[in-house]
Amino acid sequence: MENEIKIIQESLTYDPISGLFKWNDDRPLEHFKSVAAYHSWKKMNAGKVICPSVYKSRYLRAQICQKTYYLHRLAFVFMEGRLPSGVDHLDGDKRNNRWVNLDEKASAGNNLNKGLHKNNTSGVCGVSWSTKKGKWHVAGKLNGASVFLGLFDNLQLAKAVRQRWETDSGFTERHGK
């Protein structure tokens, strides 16, 4: 891990204000397969802002020495000298890697800050219409465990129950938005 962090720090620089990463001008020759590859890379990339790829989850990522890294995790290498287990983008924008927007969290904590799923039809996280029961089904997930919160005739009541559960369970205000 220590060598991995050293390679990352030799390869990039990070601006915590803008959240942008640049390729170092003086990357070591040993990062490359050949002298020709080194010179080709240097001519095209040295000192420039990296052009990250976008993963299907919309997170930005880059490849360093044949290994792919998410940029939000790399910010921690430069600011704290380590790779974190999980990172949350506080504003929900997965491309915003400014240091003030990043918060280390395990994935369970990160789930307390998720947006509304694109296939949600009720407009309320955890609330769906049960055709079989003819009622609004309210449920949630906390620490990997499913929680049934009830069946309701009224969407407003179902929404209120779900929102109360979110508040009591420590979800952020941005959850489900």
Salt bridges, closest charged atoms under 4 A:
GLU4 OE2 - LYS67 NZ 2.73
GLU10 OE2 - LYS6 NZ 3.24
GLU10 OE1 - HIS31 NE2 2.83
GLU80 OE1 - ARG82 NH2 2.56
ASP88 OD2 - LYS105 NZ 3.54
ASP88 OD1 - ARG174 NH2 3.99
ASP103 OD2 - LYS105 NZ 3.79
GLU104 OE1 - ARG82 NH2 2.53
ASP153 OD1 - LYS135 NZ 2.85
GLU166 OE2 - ARG162 NE 2.75
ASP168 OD2 - ARG164 NE 3.22
